[in-house]
Amino acid sequence: MEKLDIAIIGGGPIGIACGLEAKKKGLGYIIIEKGPIVNSLFNYPVNMRFFSSSERLEIDDVPFISKEAKPKRDEALEYYRRIVTNNQLNIQLFEKVIAINKFDKEFTVVSDKNTYSSSNVIIATGFYDLPNLLNVPGENLPKVSHYYKDPHYFAKQKLIVAGASNSAVDAALESYRKGAEVTMVVREPEIGQRVKYWVRPDIINRIEEGSIKAYFTSKVKEIQEDKVIIDTPEGIVHLKNDFVLALTGYRPNFDFLTKTGINLSNDEKRLPEYDSKTMETNVSGLYLAGVICGGMETHKWFIENSRIHAKIIMTSILDKRSI
């Protein structure tokens, strides 16, 4: 079994940045990704436009040229794919890591296809894999999804969108414009301030004019085959329904982190323990990079403010070698 300097778990933008930096420093590395290149971005809605401008999504000073200031999903896929292929990064795709075990000073990384030995491990797995569930009866019905892909699917259908995040607002607007009868169910009293500034007025106007129905300070109580029951300030409401998009956010795989020995805070934030100066966790040689650092505060870390993690981690690894 080949001995690696670094095993990088996750082939998203930050995992790719870590691989690039490791290669530049002459370190033996591998990136292990359970899906395609930048799997999370691939699973974003087909028409999604980033909040950030293209230069803020760049990694390793490789220019990201987009048609408009804020690039779309397909442009990002092209950008990150070309970085991987042009740099011939050592990446294993469609391979899921099952366990990370440490014996003495070495890690054994076990996937569903291989076993790797490495002196260091970087977890850069993001948070898009596990949706925050509504935890209501009927949530497992085929008509319910926690991911939104294409508005065409909902044309001429009665669609309920639960949530008021950027993804929920985008889904509501795009589906409405493709001919869906859209109703939003929002726990908060208004559309949140974190919604993209150029989109928020649009959704507010559509709600005010009645094009999109919205129930604020409300929640889904039960989902049935042909209707949804919601709890509103005015009482229980029964709505005829064809599909439900439960876009209530996502969370990191905390079980995976704790099984590796990483400490998590006991509050609702579930913050992992790491040194912000090195990105090393309480487990020596085990590092975190990207949005995984924020626990449940998934809005704190983005590509633009976590791409620096790659350089920080490589510096820490090389500094420990020189001691």
Contacts in CASP RR format, 6 or more apart in sequence:
PFRMAT RR
TARGET T0000
AUTHOR 0000-0000-0000
METHOD contacts of the structure
MODEL  1
MEKLDIAIIGGGPIGIACGLEAKKKGLGYIIIEKGPIVNSLFNYPVNMRF
FSSSERLEIDDVPFISKEAKPKRDEALEYYRRIVTNNQLNIQLFEKVIAI
NKFDKEFTVVSDKNTYSSSNVIIATGFYDLPNLLNVPGENLPKVSHYYKD
PHYFAKQKLIVAGASNSAVDAALESYRKGAEVTMVVREPEIGQRVKYWVR
PDIINRIEEGSIKAYFTSKVKEIQEDKVIIDTPEGIVHLKNDFVLALTGY
RPNFDFLTKTGINLSNDEKRLPEYDSKTMETNVSGLYLAGVICGGMETHK
WFIENSRIHAKIIMTSILDKRSI
1 115 0 8 1.000
1 116 0 8 1.000
1 117 0 8 1.000
2 116 0 8 1.000
2 117 0 8 1.000
3 117 0 8 1.000
3 118 0 8 1.000
3 119 0 8 1.000
4 28 0 8 1.000
4 29 0 8 1.000
4 30 0 8 1.000
4 116 0 8 1.000
4 117 0 8 1.000
4 118 0 8 1.000
4 119 0 8 1.000
5 22 0 8 1.000
5 27 0 8 1.000
5 28 0 8 1.000
5 29 0 8 1.000
5 118 0 8 1.000
5 119 0 8 1.000
5 120 0 8 1.000
5 317 0 8 1.000
6 18 0 8 1.000
6 19 0 8 1.000
6 22 0 8 1.000
6 27 0 8 1.000
6 28 0 8 1.000
6 29 0 8 1.000
6 30 0 8 1.000
6 118 0 8 1.000
6 119 0 8 1.000
6 120 0 8 1.000
6 121 0 8 1.000
6 122 0 8 1.000
6 317 0 8 1.000
7 29 0 8 1.000
7 30 0 8 1.000
7 32 0 8 1.000
7 107 0 8 1.000
7 109 0 8 1.000
7 116 0 8 1.000
7 118 0 8 1.000
7 120 0 8 1.000
7 121 0 8 1.000
7 122 0 8 1.000
8 15 0 8 1.000
8 18 0 8 1.000
8 19 0 8 1.000
8 22 0 8 1.000
8 29 0 8 1.000
8 30 0 8 1.000
8 31 0 8 1.000
8 32 0 8 1.000
8 121 0 8 1.000
8 122 0 8 1.000
8 124 0 8 1.000
9 32 0 8 1.000
9 97 0 8 1.000
9 100 0 8 1.000
9 109 0 8 1.000
9 121 0 8 1.000
9 122 0 8 1.000
9 123 0 8 1.000
9 124 0 8 1.000
9 125 0 8 1.000
10 31 0 8 1.000
10 32 0 8 1.000
10 33 0 8 1.000
10 34 0 8 1.000
10 39 0 8 1.000
10 123 0 8 1.000
10 124 0 8 1.000
10 125 0 8 1.000
10 126 0 8 1.000
11 31 0 8 1.000
11 32 0 8 1.000
11 33 0 8 1.000
11 37 0 8 1.000
11 38 0 8 1.000
11 39 0 8 1.000
11 91 0 8 1.000
11 124 0 8 1.000
12 33 0 8 1.000
12 37 0 8 1.000
12 38 0 8 1.000
12 39 0 8 1.000
12 40 0 8 1.000
12 41 0 8 1.000
12 80 0 8 1.000
12 124 0 8 1.000
12 126 0 8 1.000
13 38 0 8 1.000
13 41 0 8 1.000
13 57 0 8 1.000
13 59 0 8 1.000
13 80 0 8 1.000
13 303 0 8 1.000
13 307 0 8 1.000
14 59 0 8 1.000
14 124 0 8 1.000
14 126 0 8 1.000
14 289 0 8 1.000
14 290 0 8 1.000
14 291 0 8 1.000
14 303 0 8 1.000
14 306 0 8 1.000
14 307 0 8 1.000
14 309 0 8 1.000
14 310 0 8 1.000
15 31 0 8 1.000
15 122 0 8 1.000
15 124 0 8 1.000
15 289 0 8 1.000
15 310 0 8 1.000
16 31 0 8 1.000
16 37 0 8 1.000
16 38 0 8 1.000
16 59 0 8 1.000
16 80 0 8 1.000
16 83 0 8 1.000
16 84 0 8 1.000
16 89 0 8 1.000
16 91 0 8 1.000
17 59 0 8 1.000
17 60 0 8 1.000
17 289 0 8 1.000
17 307 0 8 1.000
17 309 0 8 1.000
17 310 0 8 1.000
18 29 0 8 1.000
18 31 0 8 1.000
18 122 0 8 1.000
18 124 0 8 1.000
18 289 0 8 1.000
18 309 0 8 1.000
18 310 0 8 1.000
18 313 0 8 1.000
18 314 0 8 1.000
19 29 0 8 1.000
19 31 0 8 1.000
19 89 0 8 1.000
19 90 0 8 1.000
19 310 0 8 1.000
20 59 0 8 1.000
20 60 0 8 1.000
20 83 0 8 1.000
20 87 0 8 1.000
20 89 0 8 1.000
20 310 0 8 1.000
21 60 0 8 1.000
21 310 0 8 1.000
21 311 0 8 1.000
21 313 0 8 1.000
21 314 0 8 1.000
22 28 0 8 1.000
22 29 0 8 1.000
22 314 0 8 1.000
23 29 0 8 1.000
23 87 0 8 1.000
23 89 0 8 1.000
23 90 0 8 1.000
24 60 0 8 1.000
25 314 0 8 1.000
25 318 0 8 1.000
27 314 0 8 1.000
27 317 0 8 1.000
28 90 0 8 1.000
29 90 0 8 1.000
30 90 0 8 1.000
30 91 0 8 1.000
30 92 0 8 1.000
30 116 0 8 1.000
30 118 0 8 1.000
31 89 0 8 1.000
31 90 0 8 1.000
31 91 0 8 1.000
31 92 0 8 1.000
32 91 0 8 1.000
32 92 0 8 1.000
32 95 0 8 1.000
32 97 0 8 1.000
32 109 0 8 1.000
32 111 0 8 1.000
32 116 0 8 1.000
33 39 0 8 1.000
33 91 0 8 1.000
33 92 0 8 1.000
33 93 0 8 1.000
33 94 0 8 1.000
33 95 0 8 1.000
34 94 0 8 1.000
34 95 0 8 1.000
34 96 0 8 1.000
34 97 0 8 1.000
35 42 0 8 1.000
35 93 0 8 1.000
35 94 0 8 1.000
35 95 0 8 1.000
36 42 0 8 1.000
36 93 0 8 1.000
36 94 0 8 1.000
37 77 0 8 1.000
37 80 0 8 1.000
37 81 0 8 1.000
37 84 0 8 1.000
37 91 0 8 1.000
37 93 0 8 1.000
38 76 0 8 1.000
38 77 0 8 1.000
38 80 0 8 1.000
38 81 0 8 1.000
40 126 0 8 1.000
40 128 0 8 1.000
40 129 0 8 1.000
41 73 0 8 1.000
41 76 0 8 1.000
41 77 0 8 1.000
41 80 0 8 1.000
42 77 0 8 1.000
43 128 0 8 1.000
43 147 0 8 1.000
43 149 0 8 1.000
44 73 0 8 1.000
45 73 0 8 1.000
45 148 0 8 1.000
45 149 0 8 1.000
45 150 0 8 1.000
45 167 0 8 1.000
45 170 0 8 1.000
45 171 0 8 1.000
45 174 0 8 1.000
46 73 0 8 1.000
46 74 0 8 1.000
46 149 0 8 1.000
46 150 0 8 1.000
47 72 0 8 1.000
47 73 0 8 1.000
47 150 0 8 1.000
47 151 0 8 1.000
47 170 0 8 1.000
47 174 0 8 1.000
48 72 0 8 1.000
48 73 0 8 1.000
48 170 0 8 1.000
49 70 0 8 1.000
49 71 0 8 1.000
49 72 0 8 1.000
49 73 0 8 1.000
50 57 0 8 1.000
50 70 0 8 1.000
50 71 0 8 1.000
50 72 0 8 1.000
50 73 0 8 1.000
50 76 0 8 1.000
51 70 0 8 1.000
51 166 0 8 1.000
51 196 0 8 1.000
52 70 0 8 1.000
52 302 0 8 1.000
52 303 0 8 1.000
52 304 0 8 1.000
53 69 0 8 1.000
53 70 0 8 1.000
53 71 0 8 1.000
54 64 0 8 1.000
54 65 0 8 1.000
54 66 0 8 1.000
54 69 0 8 1.000
54 70 0 8 1.000
54 71 0 8 1.000
54 75 0 8 1.000
54 79 0 8 1.000
55 63 0 8 1.000
55 64 0 8 1.000
56 303 0 8 1.000
56 304 0 8 1.000
57 64 0 8 1.000
57 71 0 8 1.000
57 76 0 8 1.000
57 79 0 8 1.000
57 303 0 8 1.000
57 304 0 8 1.000
58 64 0 8 1.000
58 307 0 8 1.000
59 80 0 8 1.000
59 83 0 8 1.000
59 303 0 8 1.000
59 307 0 8 1.000
59 310 0 8 1.000
60 83 0 8 1.000
60 310 0 8 1.000
62 79 0 8 1.000
62 83 0 8 1.000
64 71 0 8 1.000
64 75 0 8 1.000
64 76 0 8 1.000
64 79 0 8 1.000
66 72 0 8 1.000
66 75 0 8 1.000
67 75 0 8 1.000
71 79 0 8 1.000
83 89 0 8 1.000
84 91 0 8 1.000
92 111 0 8 1.000
92 113 0 8 1.000
92 114 0 8 1.000
95 111 0 8 1.000
95 112 0 8 1.000
95 113 0 8 1.000
95 114 0 8 1.000
96 111 0 8 1.000
96 112 0 8 1.000
97 109 0 8 1.000
97 110 0 8 1.000
97 111 0 8 1.000
98 110 0 8 1.000
98 111 0 8 1.000
98 112 0 8 1.000
99 109 0 8 1.000
99 110 0 8 1.000
99 259 0 8 1.000
100 107 0 8 1.000
100 108 0 8 1.000
100 109 0 8 1.000
100 110 0 8 1.000
100 121 0 8 1.000
100 123 0 8 1.000
100 259 0 8 1.000
100 260 0 8 1.000
100 286 0 8 1.000
101 107 0 8 1.000
101 108 0 8 1.000
101 110 0 8 1.000
102 108 0 8 1.000
102 283 0 8 1.000
102 286 0 8 1.000
105 119 0 8 1.000
105 284 0 8 1.000
106 117 0 8 1.000
106 118 0 8 1.000
106 119 0 8 1.000
107 117 0 8 1.000
107 118 0 8 1.000
107 119 0 8 1.000
107 120 0 8 1.000
107 121 0 8 1.000
107 285 0 8 1.000
107 286 0 8 1.000
108 115 0 8 1.000
108 116 0 8 1.000
108 117 0 8 1.000
109 115 0 8 1.000
109 116 0 8 1.000
109 117 0 8 1.000
109 118 0 8 1.000
109 121 0 8 1.000
119 285 0 8 1.000
120 285 0 8 1.000
120 286 0 8 1.000
120 287 0 8 1.000
120 317 0 8 1.000
121 260 0 8 1.000
121 285 0 8 1.000
121 286 0 8 1.000
121 287 0 8 1.000
122 287 0 8 1.000
122 288 0 8 1.000
122 289 0 8 1.000
122 313 0 8 1.000
123 257 0 8 1.000
123 260 0 8 1.000
123 286 0 8 1.000
123 287 0 8 1.000
123 288 0 8 1.000
123 289 0 8 1.000
123 292 0 8 1.000
124 288 0 8 1.000
124 289 0 8 1.000
124 290 0 8 1.000
124 292 0 8 1.000
124 309 0 8 1.000
125 252 0 8 1.000
125 253 0 8 1.000
125 256 0 8 1.000
125 292 0 8 1.000
126 252 0 8 1.000
126 290 0 8 1.000
126 291 0 8 1.000
126 292 0 8 1.000
127 250 0 8 1.000
127 251 0 8 1.000
127 252 0 8 1.000
127 291 0 8 1.000
127 292 0 8 1.000
127 295 0 8 1.000
127 298 0 8 1.000
128 250 0 8 1.000
129 250 0 8 1.000
129 253 0 8 1.000
130 250 0 8 1.000
130 251 0 8 1.000
130 252 0 8 1.000
130 253 0 8 1.000
131 146 0 8 1.000
131 147 0 8 1.000
131 246 0 8 1.000
131 248 0 8 1.000
131 249 0 8 1.000
131 250 0 8 1.000
131 251 0 8 1.000
132 248 0 8 1.000
132 249 0 8 1.000
132 250 0 8 1.000
132 251 0 8 1.000
133 139 0 8 1.000
133 146 0 8 1.000
133 246 0 8 1.000
133 248 0 8 1.000
134 162 0 8 1.000
134 219 0 8 1.000
134 220 0 8 1.000
134 246 0 8 1.000
134 248 0 8 1.000
136 220 0 8 1.000
136 221 0 8 1.000
136 222 0 8 1.000
136 223 0 8 1.000
137 222 0 8 1.000
137 223 0 8 1.000
138 144 0 8 1.000
138 222 0 8 1.000
138 223 0 8 1.000
138 224 0 8 1.000
139 223 0 8 1.000
139 246 0 8 1.000
141 223 0 8 1.000
141 224 0 8 1.000
141 225 0 8 1.000
141 244 0 8 1.000
143 223 0 8 1.000
143 225 0 8 1.000
143 241 0 8 1.000
143 242 0 8 1.000
143 243 0 8 1.000
143 244 0 8 1.000
144 223 0 8 1.000
144 243 0 8 1.000
144 244 0 8 1.000
144 246 0 8 1.000
145 243 0 8 1.000
145 244 0 8 1.000
145 245 0 8 1.000
145 246 0 8 1.000
146 245 0 8 1.000
146 246 0 8 1.000
146 247 0 8 1.000
146 248 0 8 1.000
148 167 0 8 1.000
148 170 0 8 1.000
148 171 0 8 1.000
148 245 0 8 1.000
148 247 0 8 1.000
151 171 0 8 1.000
151 174 0 8 1.000
151 175 0 8 1.000
151 177 0 8 1.000
151 178 0 8 1.000
151 180 0 8 1.000
152 178 0 8 1.000
153 243 0 8 1.000
154 175 0 8 1.000
154 178 0 8 1.000
154 179 0 8 1.000
154 180 0 8 1.000
154 242 0 8 1.000
154 243 0 8 1.000
155 178 0 8 1.000
155 179 0 8 1.000
155 180 0 8 1.000
156 179 0 8 1.000
156 180 0 8 1.000
157 180 0 8 1.000
157 181 0 8 1.000
157 242 0 8 1.000
157 243 0 8 1.000
158 180 0 8 1.000
158 181 0 8 1.000
158 183 0 8 1.000
158 239 0 8 1.000
158 240 0 8 1.000
158 241 0 8 1.000
158 242 0 8 1.000
158 243 0 8 1.000
159 175 0 8 1.000
159 180 0 8 1.000
159 181 0 8 1.000
159 182 0 8 1.000
159 183 0 8 1.000
159 241 0 8 1.000
159 242 0 8 1.000
159 243 0 8 1.000
159 244 0 8 1.000
159 245 0 8 1.000
160 182 0 8 1.000
160 183 0 8 1.000
160 184 0 8 1.000
160 185 0 8 1.000
160 220 0 8 1.000
160 228 0 8 1.000
160 239 0 8 1.000
160 241 0 8 1.000
160 243 0 8 1.000
160 244 0 8 1.000
160 245 0 8 1.000
161 168 0 8 1.000
161 171 0 8 1.000
161 172 0 8 1.000
161 175 0 8 1.000
161 182 0 8 1.000
161 183 0 8 1.000
161 184 0 8 1.000
161 185 0 8 1.000
161 245 0 8 1.000
161 247 0 8 1.000
162 168 0 8 1.000
162 184 0 8 1.000
162 185 0 8 1.000
162 219 0 8 1.000
162 220 0 8 1.000
162 244 0 8 1.000
162 245 0 8 1.000
162 246 0 8 1.000
162 247 0 8 1.000
162 248 0 8 1.000
163 184 0 8 1.000
163 185 0 8 1.000
163 186 0 8 1.000
163 187 0 8 1.000
163 246 0 8 1.000
163 247 0 8 1.000
163 248 0 8 1.000
164 184 0 8 1.000
164 186 0 8 1.000
164 187 0 8 1.000
164 188 0 8 1.000
164 191 0 8 1.000
164 192 0 8 1.000
164 195 0 8 1.000
165 194 0 8 1.000
165 195 0 8 1.000
165 247 0 8 1.000
165 248 0 8 1.000
165 249 0 8 1.000
166 194 0 8 1.000
166 195 0 8 1.000
166 196 0 8 1.000
166 199 0 8 1.000
167 247 0 8 1.000
167 249 0 8 1.000
168 184 0 8 1.000
168 245 0 8 1.000
168 247 0 8 1.000
168 248 0 8 1.000
169 191 0 8 1.000
169 195 0 8 1.000
169 196 0 8 1.000
169 199 0 8 1.000
169 200 0 8 1.000
169 203 0 8 1.000
170 199 0 8 1.000
171 245 0 8 1.000
171 247 0 8 1.000
172 182 0 8 1.000
172 184 0 8 1.000
172 203 0 8 1.000
172 206 0 8 1.000
172 212 0 8 1.000
173 199 0 8 1.000
173 202 0 8 1.000
173 203 0 8 1.000
173 206 0 8 1.000
173 212 0 8 1.000
175 182 0 8 1.000
176 182 0 8 1.000
176 206 0 8 1.000
176 211 0 8 1.000
176 212 0 8 1.000
182 212 0 8 1.000
182 213 0 8 1.000
183 212 0 8 1.000
183 213 0 8 1.000
183 214 0 8 1.000
183 215 0 8 1.000
183 239 0 8 1.000
184 207 0 8 1.000
184 212 0 8 1.000
184 213 0 8 1.000
184 214 0 8 1.000
184 215 0 8 1.000
185 214 0 8 1.000
185 215 0 8 1.000
185 218 0 8 1.000
185 219 0 8 1.000
185 220 0 8 1.000
185 228 0 8 1.000
185 230 0 8 1.000
186 214 0 8 1.000
186 215 0 8 1.000
186 216 0 8 1.000
186 217 0 8 1.000
186 218 0 8 1.000
187 217 0 8 1.000
187 218 0 8 1.000
187 219 0 8 1.000
188 216 0 8 1.000
188 217 0 8 1.000
189 216 0 8 1.000
189 217 0 8 1.000
190 216 0 8 1.000
191 200 0 8 1.000
191 203 0 8 1.000
191 204 0 8 1.000
191 207 0 8 1.000
192 200 0 8 1.000
193 200 0 8 1.000
194 299 0 8 1.000
195 203 0 8 1.000
203 212 0 8 1.000
206 212 0 8 1.000
207 213 0 8 1.000
207 214 0 8 1.000
215 230 0 8 1.000
215 232 0 8 1.000
215 237 0 8 1.000
217 232 0 8 1.000
217 233 0 8 1.000
218 230 0 8 1.000
218 231 0 8 1.000
218 232 0 8 1.000
218 233 0 8 1.000
219 230 0 8 1.000
219 231 0 8 1.000
220 228 0 8 1.000
220 229 0 8 1.000
220 230 0 8 1.000
220 231 0 8 1.000
220 244 0 8 1.000
220 246 0 8 1.000
221 229 0 8 1.000
221 230 0 8 1.000
221 231 0 8 1.000
221 236 0 8 1.000
222 228 0 8 1.000
222 229 0 8 1.000
223 229 0 8 1.000
223 241 0 8 1.000
223 244 0 8 1.000
226 240 0 8 1.000
226 241 0 8 1.000
227 238 0 8 1.000
227 239 0 8 1.000
227 240 0 8 1.000
227 241 0 8 1.000
228 238 0 8 1.000
228 239 0 8 1.000
228 241 0 8 1.000
228 244 0 8 1.000
229 236 0 8 1.000
229 237 0 8 1.000
229 238 0 8 1.000
229 239 0 8 1.000
230 236 0 8 1.000
230 237 0 8 1.000
230 239 0 8 1.000
249 298 0 8 1.000
250 298 0 8 1.000
251 270 0 8 1.000
251 295 0 8 1.000
251 296 0 8 1.000
251 298 0 8 1.000
252 270 0 8 1.000
252 291 0 8 1.000
252 292 0 8 1.000
252 294 0 8 1.000
252 295 0 8 1.000
252 296 0 8 1.000
252 298 0 8 1.000
254 264 0 8 1.000
254 270 0 8 1.000
254 295 0 8 1.000
257 264 0 8 1.000
257 272 0 8 1.000
257 292 0 8 1.000
258 264 0 8 1.000
260 283 0 8 1.000
260 286 0 8 1.000
261 281 0 8 1.000
261 282 0 8 1.000
261 283 0 8 1.000
261 286 0 8 1.000
262 272 0 8 1.000
262 273 0 8 1.000
262 274 0 8 1.000
262 281 0 8 1.000
262 282 0 8 1.000
262 283 0 8 1.000
262 286 0 8 1.000
262 288 0 8 1.000
263 272 0 8 1.000
263 273 0 8 1.000
263 281 0 8 1.000
263 282 0 8 1.000
264 270 0 8 1.000
264 271 0 8 1.000
264 272 0 8 1.000
264 273 0 8 1.000
264 295 0 8 1.000
265 271 0 8 1.000
265 273 0 8 1.000
268 296 0 8 1.000
269 294 0 8 1.000
269 295 0 8 1.000
269 296 0 8 1.000
269 297 0 8 1.000
270 295 0 8 1.000
270 296 0 8 1.000
271 294 0 8 1.000
271 295 0 8 1.000
271 297 0 8 1.000
272 281 0 8 1.000
272 288 0 8 1.000
272 292 0 8 1.000
272 293 0 8 1.000
272 294 0 8 1.000
272 295 0 8 1.000
273 281 0 8 1.000
273 282 0 8 1.000
274 280 0 8 1.000
274 281 0 8 1.000
274 282 0 8 1.000
274 287 0 8 1.000
274 288 0 8 1.000
274 293 0 8 1.000
275 281 0 8 1.000
277 312 0 8 1.000
278 287 0 8 1.000
278 312 0 8 1.000
278 313 0 8 1.000
278 315 0 8 1.000
278 316 0 8 1.000
279 287 0 8 1.000
279 288 0 8 1.000
279 289 0 8 1.000
279 293 0 8 1.000
279 309 0 8 1.000
279 312 0 8 1.000
279 313 0 8 1.000
279 316 0 8 1.000
280 286 0 8 1.000
280 287 0 8 1.000
280 313 0 8 1.000
280 316 0 8 1.000
281 287 0 8 1.000
281 288 0 8 1.000
285 317 0 8 1.000
287 313 0 8 1.000
287 316 0 8 1.000
288 309 0 8 1.000
289 306 0 8 1.000
289 309 0 8 1.000
289 310 0 8 1.000
289 313 0 8 1.000
290 301 0 8 1.000
290 306 0 8 1.000
290 309 0 8 1.000
291 298 0 8 1.000
291 300 0 8 1.000
291 301 0 8 1.000
291 302 0 8 1.000
291 306 0 8 1.000
292 301 0 8 1.000
293 300 0 8 1.000
293 301 0 8 1.000
293 306 0 8 1.000
293 309 0 8 1.000
294 300 0 8 1.000
294 301 0 8 1.000
END
